[in-house]
C-alpha cells in the first residue's frame, strides 16, 4: 500500500477514509514510518507580504475585497522587513518561510521584481523559500526558480466538482495549469486544500484523487480546516470535528505516501491530543507563528513545548531537496515578458458569495 499511485479512484479513497479508525491509523502510521522519520516535523512560517484587496471571490477568504471582514490590509512589504521576519522565524525553529500575496495572479513589474529580491534574500539565509502569489505563467515560474525559490504553493482547495460552489472568479483548470507551469522548473510543488466548507466526503476524496493524479505528486500538501471568518460567505459554518481532520490526514498519508502532509489552518481549535493523533496519522509539517496570513495560529513557543512533550524535532532545511542556487538580478538570463495572460473568469454566480458581497455594501 505504500507505493506511489497516480490512478486512485474516488471509491478507493472513500473506502480508506471510512475504515474503522484504529485500522486507518495503523495503516497510515505504517506507511508514514516507511517513508519518513516519524519523530521529525517540518516547520514553516507563513508571512503575508501583501494583505487584502484581492479581486477573487473565494468563499472562505477574508482577503477578498468584495467582503467586509475588518482585516488590516497592507501594501507589499519591503525586502528588509521580510528579511527581519525570516530571521525571527529561523531563530524560532522554522526551516521554511512561505510568502503570501493577496493577488489573483502574478504581474510582471516592480512588485514582482521586489518579490524576486525577497526570494534571493531568504535563500541566502539558508532557509527554504515558498511563495503563494496566485496564478503564474511558465516564464514567471522560471524567474522565481532562478531567484532561488524552493517551493510554490497553489492549493486545489477542494474537488473539481465542488470548486464551482466555492469560487466563481477562476476555474479549477487554472489551478492545474499553474502547477504545470511550476513543474517546468526545479521548484517543488505545495498543493492541498480545505475541509469543512460544506463539501461532501466524496469531494474530499475527489480532491485527493486530483492531487494523487499529478505526476509527480506534490512534495507537500497542506490540509486546512476552515476557519470561519465573520463577513465571509462561510462565516456561519461550524468547525469540523477533530476526528474528520484525523481521518483526512491519515487518508492523505496513504494516498500521497511520499508527500509531506502539513497540518495547517484550524490548529487553534485542536487540542494537543488531537494534534498528536494527526502526527501519528502521518502529518509531518506545520505552520508556526501566531497568524496564518489573517487567521489565528498557536504561538510558536506553545508549539515547541508540544514538540518537547511528544519527542518531536524540527526538520532541518533542504532535507528533502537540495538548496537552490540564487542568480542575482544583474546576472539573470530570464527576462520579463510583460505577459498579460487571460486566466479564465467563469460566468456563474454563487448565491452565498453574492449575499456576502451585498451585505458588505450595506
SEKOLBA-685838 format. One line per 5 residues: their letters; for each residue x negated, y negated, z negated of C-alpha. Coordinates in nm, 2 decimals, decimal comma. Last residue first. Layout:
// SEKOLBA-685838
a	X/Y/Z ~ ...
// end
This chain:
// SEKOLBA-685838
xxxxx	2,45/-4,78/-0,34 ~ 2,20/-4,71/-0,06 ~ 2,06/-4,42/-0,27 ~ 2,40/-4,26/-0,29 ~ 2,43/-4,26/0,09
xxxxx	2,10/-4,09/0,12 ~ 2,19/-3,83/-0,14 ~ 2,52/-3,76/0,05 ~ 2,33/-3,72/0,38 ~ 2,09/-3,47/0,22
xxxxx	2,39/-3,28/0,07 ~ 2,56/-3,26/0,41 ~ 2,26/-3,16/0,62 ~ 2,28/-3,31/0,97 ~ 2,17/-3,16/1,30
xxxxx	1,96/-3,34/1,56 ~ 1,63/-3,17/1,52 ~ 1,33/-3,41/1,54 ~ 1,04/-3,23/1,70 ~ 0,68/-3,34/1,69
xxxxx	0,61/-3,56/1,99 ~ 0,23/-3,60/1,97 ~ 0,10/-3,96/1,99 ~ -0,27/-3,90/2,02 ~ -0,53/-4,17/1,98
xxxxx	-0,79/-3,92/2,10 ~ -1,03/-3,96/1,80 ~ -1,38/-3,85/1,88 ~ -1,55/-3,52/1,80 ~ -1,93/-3,51/1,81
xxxxx	-1,96/-3,69/1,48 ~ -2,31/-3,82/1,38 ~ -2,20/-4,16/1,27 ~ -1,91/-4,02/1,07 ~ -2,14/-3,78/0,88
xxxxx	-2,11/-3,41/0,96 ~ -2,04/-3,21/0,64 ~ -2,12/-2,84/0,63 ~ -1,85/-2,61/0,50 ~ -1,91/-2,41/0,18
xxxxx	-1,88/-2,03/0,23 ~ -1,55/-1,85/0,19 ~ -1,40/-1,65/-0,10 ~ -1,64/-1,76/-0,38 ~ -1,67/-2,11/-0,24
xxxxx	-1,61/-2,28/-0,58 ~ -1,65/-2,07/-0,91 ~ -1,33/-1,91/-1,05 ~ -1,21/-2,03/-1,38 ~ -1,22/-1,75/-1,64
xxxxx	-0,94/-1,56/-1,81 ~ -0,95/-1,39/-2,15 ~ -0,58/-1,44/-2,22 ~ -0,63/-1,68/-2,52 ~ -0,92/-1,85/-2,35
xxxxx	-0,72/-1,91/-2,03 ~ -0,43/-2,04/-2,24 ~ -0,66/-2,29/-2,41 ~ -0,79/-2,40/-2,07 ~ -0,43/-2,45/-1,95
xxxxx	-0,34/-2,67/-2,25 ~ -0,66/-2,87/-2,20 ~ -0,54/-2,92/-1,84 ~ -0,21/-3,06/-1,95 ~ 0,09/-2,87/-1,80
xxxxx	0,25/-3,02/-1,49 ~ 0,50/-3,29/-1,43 ~ 0,63/-3,39/-1,08 ~ 0,50/-3,67/-0,85 ~ 0,20/-3,53/-0,67
xxxxx	0,16/-3,23/-0,92 ~ 0,10/-3,41/-1,25 ~ -0,07/-3,34/-1,58 ~ -0,36/-3,16/-1,42 ~ -0,42/-2,80/-1,31
xxxxx	-0,27/-2,62/-1,00 ~ -0,30/-2,25/-1,05 ~ -0,47/-1,95/-0,88 ~ -0,48/-1,58/-0,94 ~ -0,12/-1,47/-0,94
xxxxx	-0,10/-1,09/-0,91 ~ 0,16/-0,95/-1,14 ~ -0,07/-0,97/-1,44 ~ -0,11/-1,34/-1,37 ~ 0,27/-1,38/-1,34
xxxxx	0,31/-1,19/-1,67 ~ 0,07/-1,43/-1,84 ~ 0,27/-1,72/-1,70 ~ 0,58/-1,59/-1,87 ~ 0,40/-1,53/-2,20
xxxxx	0,26/-1,88/-2,19 ~ 0,61/-2,01/-2,15 ~ 0,74/-2,14/-1,82 ~ 0,93/-2,46/-1,76 ~ 0,61/-2,67/-1,74
xxxxx	0,50/-2,42/-1,48 ~ 0,75/-2,54/-1,22 ~ 0,52/-2,63/-0,94 ~ 0,23/-2,39/-0,86 ~ 0,13/-2,04/-0,95
xxxxx	-0,11/-1,98/-0,66 ~ -0,14/-1,64/-0,49 ~ -0,49/-1,60/-0,35 ~ -0,44/-1,39/-0,04 ~ -0,60/-1,05/0,01
xxxxx	-0,29/-0,84/-0,07 ~ -0,03/-1,05/0,10 ~ 0,28/-0,82/0,09 ~ 0,19/-0,67/-0,24 ~ 0,08/-1,00/-0,40
xxxxx	0,38/-1,18/-0,26 ~ 0,61/-0,92/-0,42 ~ 0,45/-0,96/-0,76 ~ 0,47/-1,34/-0,74 ~ 0,83/-1,33/-0,63
xxxxx	0,92/-1,08/-0,91 ~ 0,75/-1,29/-1,17 ~ 0,92/-1,61/-1,05 ~ 1,26/-1,44/-1,05 ~ 1,20/-1,31/-1,40
xxxxx	1,12/-1,66/-1,51 ~ 1,47/-1,77/-1,42 ~ 1,51/-2,03/-1,16 ~ 1,58/-2,39/-1,27 ~ 1,94/-2,51/-1,21
xxxxx	2,02/-2,71/-0,90 ~ 2,18/-3,05/-0,98 ~ 1,90/-3,27/-0,83 ~ 1,88/-3,08/-0,51 ~ 1,98/-3,37/-0,28
xxxxx	1,72/-3,59/-0,45 ~ 1,81/-3,87/-0,68 ~ 1,72/-3,69/-1,00 ~ 1,44/-3,45/-0,95 ~ 1,50/-3,07/-0,95
xxxxx	1,16/-2,90/-0,99 ~ 1,19/-2,60/-0,76 ~ 0,97/-2,31/-0,85 ~ 0,66/-2,31/-0,63 ~ 0,46/-2,01/-0,50
xxxxx	0,14/-2,14/-0,34 ~ -0,02/-1,91/-0,09 ~ -0,39/-1,90/-0,03 ~ -0,61/-1,75/0,24 ~ -0,31/-1,74/0,47
xxxxx	-0,27/-1,42/0,67 ~ -0,50/-1,38/0,97 ~ -0,29/-1,33/1,17 ~ 0,04/-1,48/1,05 ~ 0,31/-1,21/1,02
xxxxx	0,25/-1,20/0,64 ~ 0,36/-1,56/0,61 ~ 0,68/-1,51/0,82 ~ 0,77/-1,19/0,64 ~ 0,71/-1,36/0,31
xxxxx	0,95/-1,64/0,41 ~ 1,21/-1,39/0,52 ~ 1,19/-1,21/0,18 ~ 1,26/-1,53/0,00 ~ 1,54/-1,60/0,25
xxxxx	1,69/-1,25/0,20 ~ 1,70/-1,32/-0,18 ~ 1,94/-1,61/-0,09 ~ 1,84/-1,97/-0,09 ~ 1,98/-2,23/-0,33
xxxxx	1,66/-2,42/-0,37 ~ 1,52/-2,19/-0,64 ~ 1,21/-2,07/-0,46 ~ 0,96/-2,29/-0,29 ~ 0,70/-2,21/-0,03
xxxxx	0,36/-2,09/0,08 ~ 0,07/-2,19/0,30 ~ -0,30/-2,26/0,25 ~ -0,50/-2,20/0,56 ~ -0,89/-2,19/0,58
xxxxx	-1,08/-2,44/0,79 ~ -1,31/-2,28/1,05 ~ -1,12/-2,44/1,33 ~ -0,86/-2,31/1,58 ~ -0,67/-2,18/1,28
xxxxx	-0,58/-2,54/1,19 ~ -0,40/-2,58/1,52 ~ -0,21/-2,25/1,46 ~ -0,11/-2,38/1,11 ~ 0,02/-2,70/1,27
xxxxx	0,22/-2,50/1,53 ~ 0,38/-2,28/1,26 ~ 0,50/-2,58/1,07 ~ 0,63/-2,74/1,39 ~ 0,82/-2,42/1,47
xxxxx	1,02/-2,46/1,15 ~ 1,16/-2,79/1,29 ~ 1,14/-3,14/1,17 ~ 1,38/-3,41/1,04 ~ 1,66/-3,18/0,94
xxxxx	1,51/-3,02/0,62 ~ 1,67/-2,80/0,36 ~ 1,96/-2,62/0,52 ~ 1,77/-2,59/0,86 ~ 1,50/-2,41/0,67
xxxxx	1,74/-2,13/0,55 ~ 1,70/-1,92/0,87 ~ 1,33/-1,99/0,91 ~ 1,27/-1,87/0,56 ~ 1,14/-2,12/0,29
xxxxx	0,89/-2,39/0,24 ~ 0,66/-2,30/0,53 ~ 0,39/-2,48/0,35 ~ 0,11/-2,67/0,52 ~ -0,21/-2,68/0,31
xxxxx	-0,54/-2,72/0,49 ~ -0,85/-2,57/0,33 ~ -1,23/-2,62/0,32 ~ -1,26/-2,96/0,49 ~ -1,62/-3,05/0,56
xxxxx	-1,60/-3,36/0,78 ~ -1,63/-3,14/1,09 ~ -1,32/-2,94/0,98 ~ -1,12/-3,26/0,94 ~ -1,22/-3,37/1,29
xxxxx	-1,13/-3,02/1,42 ~ -0,78/-3,04/1,26 ~ -0,73/-3,38/1,42 ~ -0,82/-3,24/1,76 ~ -0,59/-2,95/1,72
xxxxx	-0,30/-3,17/1,62 ~ -0,18/-3,22/1,26 ~ 0,16/-3,20/1,09 ~ 0,18/-3,33/0,74 ~ -0,11/-3,46/0,53
xxxxx	-0,19/-3,17/0,29 ~ -0,56/-3,16/0,24 ~ -0,80/-2,92/0,07 ~ -1,16/-2,98/-0,04 ~ -1,36/-2,71/-0,22
xxxxx	-1,61/-2,87/-0,46 ~ -1,98/-2,90/-0,43 ~ -1,98/-3,28/-0,49 ~ -2,08/-3,33/-0,13 ~ -1,75/-3,17/-0,03
xxxxx	-1,58/-3,44/-0,23 ~ -1,74/-3,73/-0,04 ~ -1,70/-3,58/0,31 ~ -1,33/-3,52/0,25 ~ -1,28/-3,87/0,12
xxxxx	-1,46/-4,00/0,43 ~ -1,22/-3,80/0,65 ~ -0,93/-3,96/0,45 ~ -1,06/-4,31/0,53 ~ -1,08/-4,22/0,90
xxxxx	-0,72/-4,11/0,88 ~ -0,63/-4,45/0,73 ~ -0,84/-4,64/1,00 ~ -0,67/-4,47/1,30 ~ -0,54/-4,15/1,43
xxxxx	-0,20/-4,06/1,29 ~ -0,15/-3,75/1,08 ~ 0,21/-3,63/1,05 ~ 0,52/-3,69/0,84 ~ 0,30/-3,86/0,58
xxxxx	0,33/-3,85/0,20 ~ -0,04/-3,79/0,15 ~ -0,18/-3,50/-0,05 ~ -0,54/-3,44/-0,15 ~ -0,62/-3,09/-0,28
xxxxx	-0,93/-3,09/-0,50 ~ -1,09/-2,75/-0,56 ~ -1,31/-2,59/-0,82 ~ -1,13/-2,73/-1,12 ~ -1,29/-2,68/-1,47
xxxxx	-1,22/-3,01/-1,64 ~ -1,55/-3,17/-1,54 ~ -1,46/-3,09/-1,18 ~ -1,13/-3,27/-1,21 ~ -1,29/-3,58/-1,35
xxxxx	-1,54/-3,58/-1,07 ~ -1,26/-3,55/-0,82 ~ -1,07/-3,84/-0,98 ~ -1,38/-4,06/-0,96 ~ -1,44/-3,96/-0,60
xxxxx	-1,08/-4,04/-0,51 ~ -1,10/-4,39/-0,66 ~ -1,44/-4,45/-0,48 ~ -1,28/-4,35/-0,14 ~ -0,99/-4,59/-0,18
xxxxx	-0,63/-4,47/-0,24 ~ -0,37/-4,50/0,04 ~ -0,08/-4,71/-0,06 ~ 0,12/-4,64/-0,38 ~ 0,47/-4,54/-0,47
xxxxx	0,59/-4,52/-0,82 ~ 0,88/-4,28/-0,83 ~ 1,23/-4,41/-0,91 ~ 1,41/-4,13/-0,73 ~ 1,63/-4,32/-0,48
xxxxx	1,64/-4,11/-0,16 ~ 1,58/-4,23/0,20 ~ 1,21/-4,29/0,15 ~ 1,14/-3,92/0,08 ~ 0,88/-3,89/-0,20
xxxxx	1,13/-3,73/-0,44 ~ 1,12/-3,41/-0,23 ~ 1,36/-3,11/-0,27 ~ 1,60/-3,19/0,02 ~ 1,32/-3,27/0,27
xxxxx	1,44/-3,58/0,46 ~ 1,12/-3,69/0,62 ~ 1,02/-4,06/0,66 ~ 0,79/-4,06/0,36 ~ 0,78/-4,38/0,16
xxxxx	0,62/-4,23/-0,15 ~ 0,27/-4,16/-0,27 ~ -0,07/-4,18/-0,08 ~ -0,37/-4,02/-0,24 ~ -0,16/-3,78/-0,44
xxxxx	-0,41/-3,56/-0,61 ~ -0,36/-3,18/-0,67 ~ -0,63/-3,02/-0,89 ~ -0,71/-2,66/-0,81 ~ -0,82/-2,38/-1,05
xxxxx	-0,90/-2,03/-0,91 ~ -0,83/-1,78/-1,18 ~ -1,06/-1,49/-1,27 ~ -0,98/-1,20/-1,50 ~ -0,81/-0,98/-1,25
xxxxx	-1,11/-0,99/-1,01 ~ -0,95/-0,94/-0,68 ~ -0,87/-0,68/-0,41 ~ -0,84/-0,35/-0,59 ~ -0,73/-0,52/-0,92
xxxxx	-0,45/-0,71/-0,74 ~ -0,33/-0,39/-0,56 ~ -0,29/-0,21/-0,90 ~ -0,13/-0,52/-1,06 ~ 0,14/-0,54/-0,78
xxxxx	0,23/-0,17/-0,80 ~ 0,24/-0,17/-1,19 ~ 0,45/-0,49/-1,19 ~ 0,70/-0,35/-0,94 ~ 0,73/-0,03/-1,14
xxxxx	0,79/-0,22/-1,46 ~ 1,05/-0,45/-1,29 ~ 1,26/-0,17/-1,13 ~ 1,22/-0,24/-0,76 ~ 1,43/-0,53/-0,61
xxxxx	1,14/-0,73/-0,47 ~ 0,99/-0,42/-0,31 ~ 1,31/-0,32/-0,14 ~ 1,36/-0,68/-0,03 ~ 1,02/-0,67/0,14
xxxxx	1,10/-0,35/0,33 ~ 1,44/-0,49/0,44 ~ 1,28/-0,82/0,56 ~ 1,03/-0,62/0,77 ~ 0,66/-0,62/0,73
xxxxx	0,46/-0,61/1,06 ~ 0,15/-0,80/0,98 ~ 0,00/-0,55/0,73 ~ -0,31/-0,58/0,52 ~ -0,36/-0,25/0,34
xx	-0,30/-0,23/-0,04 ~ 0,00/0,00/0,00
// end
